[in-house]
Amino acid sequence: MAKAKCKTRSSRAGLQFPVGRIHRLLRKGNYSKRVGAGAPVYLAAAIEYLAAEVLELAGNAARGNKKTRIIPHHWQLAIRNDEELNKLLSGVTIAQGGVLSNIQAVVRREMNISTDASTLSQRIVQRSLIHVCTKMQMAVASIDYKKLLGLYRSIDYKKILGLYRSIDYKKLLGLYRSIDYKKLLGLYRSIDYKKQ
């Protein structure tokens, strides 16, 4: 007669987590005097569901960070970004988990203004430009254009043009040419600046 193949309680329940081991730990843990046959199956199923849920979220976090290996920071992101898991594991500290990036709403609004600016320096330049532009707009708004136009009209451009034309540039050029720069350079070199 052929021997029947042993079937584990995990395979009977369609689980990956060990039902037999959980049953042994429940008996040895002194949680109660007696442990029913369905209790370890139920507990194994609950633990397996939670593990699968957290593993899926951590895998998504790793994929979101363009990584192929799940690290503790991905577990932290997965748990803290899920409302129910965060409530369940609120008292748990994940080693090497790091912290969640939390940008305040006020800062986020300011960052939305500068969507094109990717670096901090570009954002600073953009903010200062906005500040300068608003100051310039205020200055432009306060200008009395009629008065300014009157000033421009009162200028006698023909008189100014006549002054420029009356300058004898050849005489002026002759003055520049008559300067003995070597003698002038010698004077500068002969001055003892240390005595002064």
C-alpha positions in Angstrom: 0.0 0.0 0.0 1.3 3.4 -1.0 2.1 5.9 1.7 -0.1 9.0 1.7 1.8 12.3 1.1 2.1 14.6 4.1 0.2 17.8 3.7 1.1 20.7 5.9 -1.6 22.8 7.6 -0.2 25.8 5.7 -0.8 24.2 2.3 -4.2 23.0 3.4 -5.1 26.6 4.3 -3.4 27.9 1.1 -1.0 30.0 3.1 2.8 30.7 2.9 3.2 31.4 6.6 3.8 28.4 8.9 0.6 27.4 10.7 2.3 24.6 12.7 5.0 26.9 14.0 2.5 29.6 15.0 0.4 27.0 16.8 3.5 25.8 18.8 4.4 29.5 19.7 0.8 30.1 20.8 1.0 27.1 23.1 4.4 27.8 24.5 3.7 31.5 25.0 1.3 31.0 27.9 -1.4 33.2 26.2 -4.1 30.8 27.4 -4.4 27.2 28.7 -5.9 25.8 25.5 -5.4 26.9 21.8 -8.0 25.9 19.2 -7.1 24.4 15.8 -8.5 27.4 13.9 -6.6 30.1 15.9 -3.1 29.5 14.4 -4.6 29.4 10.8 -6.4 32.7 11.4 -3.3 34.4 12.9 -1.1 33.1 10.1 -3.5 34.4 7.5 -3.7 37.8 9.2 0.1 38.1 9.4 0.5 37.0 5.8 -2.0 39.6 4.6 -0.2 42.4 6.5 3.2 41.3 5.3 1.9 41.2 1.7 0.3 44.6 2.0 3.5 46.3 3.5 5.7 44.5 1.0 3.6 45.7 -2.0 3.7 49.3 -0.7 7.4 49.2 0.0 8.0 47.8 -3.5 6.0 50.7 -5.0 8.1 53.1 -2.9 11.3 51.5 -4.2 10.1 51.7 -7.8 9.1 55.3 -7.2 12.7 56.0 -6.1 14.0 54.1 -9.2 15.6 51.3 -7.0 15.4 47.6 -7.5 16.2 46.7 -3.8 13.9 47.5 -0.9 15.7 49.3 1.9 14.4 50.3 5.4 13.6 53.8 4.1 11.2 52.3 1.6 9.5 50.4 4.5 9.2 53.7 6.4 7.7 55.5 3.3 5.2 52.6 2.8 4.0 52.5 6.3 3.9 56.3 7.1 2.2 57.2 3.8 -0.6 54.6 4.4 -3.2 55.9 6.9 -4.3 52.5 8.4 -0.7 51.1 8.6 0.5 54.3 10.1 -2.2 54.0 12.8 -1.4 50.3 13.4 2.4 50.9 13.6 2.4 54.4 15.2 4.5 53.3 18.1 7.0 51.4 16.0 10.5 52.8 15.1 12.0 51.4 11.9 15.8 51.2 12.2 17.6 53.1 9.4 14.2 54.3 8.2 15.0 58.0 8.0 12.3 60.6 8.0 9.5 61.7 5.7 10.0 64.9 3.8 7.4 67.4 5.0 7.1 70.7 3.1 4.9 73.2 4.8 1.8 74.5 2.9 3.1 78.1 2.8 6.4 77.0 1.3 4.6 74.8 -1.2 2.6 77.7 -2.4 5.8 79.8 -2.9 7.3 76.8 -4.8 4.3 76.6 -7.2 5.1 80.2 -8.3 8.5 79.0 -9.5 7.7 75.8 -11.4 10.4 76.4 -14.0 13.1 77.1 -11.5 14.6 73.8 -10.5 17.5 74.9 -8.3 17.5 77.0 -5.2 19.7 79.7 -6.7 17.2 80.1 -9.6 14.3 80.4 -7.2 16.2 83.1 -5.2 17.0 85.0 -8.4 13.4 84.7 -9.5 12.1 86.0 -6.2 14.5 88.9 -6.2 13.4 89.7 -9.8 9.8 89.7 -8.8 10.6 92.0 -5.9 12.6 94.4 -8.3 9.8 94.3 -10.9 7.2 95.3 -8.3 9.3 98.1 -7.1 9.9 99.3 -10.7 6.1 99.1 -11.4 5.5 101.3 -8.3 8.2 103.8 -9.4 6.8 103.9 -13.0 3.3 104.5 -11.7 4.5 107.5 -9.6 6.1 109.3 -12.7 4.4 112.4 -13.9 4.7 111.9 -17.7 3.3 115.3 -18.6 5.9 117.1 -16.6 8.6 114.8 -18.0 7.4 115.4 -21.6 7.5 119.2 -20.9 11.1 118.9 -19.8 12.1 117.1 -23.0 10.3 119.7 -25.1 12.0 122.6 -23.3 15.5 121.3 -24.2 17.0 123.3 -27.2 18.7 120.5 -29.1 19.9 122.9 -31.8 21.9 124.9 -29.2 23.4 121.7 -27.9 24.3 120.6 -31.4 25.8 124.0 -32.1 28.0 123.7 -29.0 29.3 120.3 -30.3 29.9 121.8 -33.8 31.8 124.8 -32.3 34.5 122.6 -30.7 37.7 122.6 -32.7 38.6 118.9 -32.6 41.9 119.4 -34.5 43.1 121.9 -31.9 42.0 119.5 -29.1 43.9 116.7 -30.9 46.9 118.9 -31.2 46.9 119.5 -27.4 46.9 115.8 -26.7 49.7 115.3 -29.2 51.8 118.1 -27.7 51.9 116.4 -24.3 55.3 114.8 -23.6 54.1 111.5 -22.0 57.7 110.3 -21.4 58.4 113.4 -19.3 55.1 113.0 -17.5 56.0 109.4 -16.7 59.4 110.4 -15.5 57.7 112.9 -13.1 55.5 110.2 -11.7 58.4 107.9 -11.2 60.5 110.5 -9.5 57.9 111.1 -6.7 58.9 109.4 -3.5 55.6 108.1 -2.2 57.1 106.6 1.0 58.0 110.1 2.3 54.4 111.3 2.0 
